Amino acid sequence: MFAKFVLMSGAAMLAMPALAQTAAPATAPTAAATPGEGVVTGAKVVDTAGAEVGTIESVASGNAILSTGAAKVSVPVTSFAKGPNALVFGMTKADIESKVAQASSAPVEITVGALVSDPSGAKVGTVKEVAADGVTVASDTAQAKLPKTSFAKGQSGLVIAMSPDQFDAAAKAAGGAKPADSAS
């Protein structure tokens, strides 16, 4: 039996180095702030002009899930600067939502044996089966069937918005632990 669970907004959850902050924040980050400082669940995020971007939904494995309300993206925590009243990010809400819409409409080729990584490039597993109702991904200890929209094209293969530990924990919680004799 395979576990089945849904990732945030599918292809919208890309490896987002492209969303890394590229400009110095106009809202003056706190003096001597370390990149990524203050990146916690629930933190408010603004752009470099101080306009609202969204909130941090979760933080794990060096990445934060930033929600604009209409889109969710995985972003390295080092892409945020600590401002006086919120985290500062180098893209506007509209820019993020536009890039997510573009990425979501691009087809992603999924083939058996393809490597599946997290947004930081860590190996999550490999594609074991592609079916009309989803794609089965297997790690060394767990497997789960994911919607095809959960995948984005990364620099070295397919990307999902979960770290290897998050994938294994979610798959096992949903009943997708591999029997000891089939851990391959």
C-alpha positions in Angstrom: 0.0 0.0 0.0 1.3 3.4 -0.9 0.9 6.5 1.1 -0.8 9.4 -0.7 -0.5 13.0 0.4 -0.6 16.4 -1.3 2.2 18.9 -1.3 1.4 22.6 -1.0 0.7 24.0 -4.4 2.6 21.5 -6.5 4.9 23.0 -9.1 4.6 26.3 -7.2 6.9 24.8 -4.6 10.0 25.0 -6.6 13.7 25.0 -5.6 13.8 28.8 -5.5 17.3 30.0 -5.6 15.9 32.3 -8.3 13.9 33.9 -5.5 16.9 34.7 -3.5 17.2 38.3 -2.4 19.0 40.2 -5.1 18.8 43.8 -3.9 19.7 45.5 -0.6 16.6 46.0 1.4 15.3 49.6 1.4 13.7 49.1 4.8 17.1 49.0 6.5 17.7 45.6 8.1 18.7 45.5 11.7 22.4 46.4 12.2 24.7 43.4 12.2 21.8 41.1 11.4 22.8 37.7 10.1 21.1 36.5 6.9 18.2 34.3 7.8 17.9 35.7 11.4 14.4 35.9 12.6 13.0 33.5 9.9 10.4 31.7 12.0 6.9 30.3 11.4 4.4 33.1 11.3 6.9 35.9 10.6 5.7 38.7 8.4 7.6 39.3 5.1 7.8 42.6 3.2 9.6 43.6 0.0 12.5 46.1 -0.2 10.0 49.0 -0.5 8.2 47.8 2.7 5.1 46.4 0.9 3.5 43.2 2.2 4.7 40.0 0.6 3.3 37.3 2.9 4.2 35.2 5.9 6.5 32.3 6.7 4.4 29.1 7.0 7.2 26.8 8.1 11.0 26.5 8.3 13.0 23.2 7.8 16.3 22.1 6.5 17.5 25.7 5.7 14.4 26.6 3.7 11.3 28.6 4.6 7.9 28.2 3.0 6.8 31.7 2.1 3.1 32.1 1.4 1.7 35.2 -0.4 -1.8 33.9 0.1 -2.1 32.9 -3.6 1.3 31.1 -3.9 3.7 29.2 -1.8 7.4 29.0 -2.5 10.4 27.3 -0.8 13.1 29.9 -0.2 16.5 29.5 1.5 16.3 31.2 4.9 19.5 33.2 4.0 17.4 35.1 1.4 15.7 37.1 4.1 17.0 40.0 6.0 15.7 41.1 9.4 14.0 44.5 9.1 12.7 46.7 11.9 9.1 45.3 11.8 9.3 42.3 9.4 11.6 40.1 7.4 12.7 41.7 4.1 12.7 39.8 0.8 14.1 41.0 -2.5 11.0 40.3 -4.6 7.5 41.8 -4.6 4.4 39.7 -3.9 3.3 40.2 -7.6 6.7 39.1 -8.9 6.6 35.9 -6.8 3.0 35.1 -7.9 3.9 35.7 -11.5 6.9 33.4 -11.4 4.9 30.7 -9.6 2.2 30.9 -12.3 4.8 30.6 -15.1 6.4 27.6 -13.4 3.1 25.9 -12.7 2.2 26.1 -16.4 5.5 24.6 -17.6 5.2 20.9 -18.2 7.5 18.7 -16.1 8.7 15.4 -17.6 8.5 12.6 -15.0 10.1 9.3 -15.8 10.7 6.1 -13.8 14.2 6.2 -12.2 14.4 10.0 -12.1 16.1 11.5 -9.1 13.9 13.5 -6.8 15.5 16.2 -4.7 14.5 18.8 -2.2 14.9 22.6 -3.0 18.4 22.5 -1.6 19.5 19.6 -3.8 19.4 16.9 -1.2 18.3 13.5 -2.6 14.8 12.6 -1.4 14.4 9.4 -3.5 13.7 8.2 -7.0 10.6 7.8 -9.1 9.4 4.2 -9.0 6.1 4.5 -10.9 4.3 7.0 -13.0 0.5 6.5 -13.2 -2.5 8.6 -14.1 -3.4 9.2 -10.4 0.1 10.1 -9.3 3.8 9.4 -9.1 5.3 7.0 -6.6 8.6 8.2 -5.0 10.7 5.9 -3.0 13.5 6.7 -0.5 15.6 4.1 1.2 13.0 3.7 4.0 9.6 5.0 2.7 7.5 5.5 -0.4 4.5 7.6 -1.3 2.3 8.4 -4.2 2.4 12.2 -4.9 0.3 14.2 -7.3 2.1 15.1 -10.5 1.7 18.8 -9.6 4.0 18.2 -6.7 7.0 18.2 -9.0 9.1 21.0 -10.5 12.1 20.8 -12.8 15.3 21.5 -10.8 18.9 21.9 -12.0 19.6 18.2 -11.5 16.3 16.6 -12.0 12.9 16.7 -10.2 12.3 18.8 -7.1 9.6 18.5 -4.4 9.0 20.9 -1.6 10.1 18.5 1.2 13.4 17.6 2.6 14.4 13.9 2.8 13.4 13.7 6.5 10.1 15.5 5.9 9.3 13.1 3.0 10.2 10.0 5.0 8.2 11.2 8.1 5.1 12.1 6.0 5.2 8.9 4.0 5.6 6.7 7.1 2.9 8.6 8.9 0.6 7.9 5.9 1.5 4.2 5.9 4.2 4.3 3.3 7.0 2.7 5.3 8.9 0.1 3.2 9.1 -3.4 4.5 12.6 -4.3 5.7 13.2 -6.7 2.8 12.3 -4.2 0.1 14.4 -1.3 1.2 16.0 -0.5 -2.2 
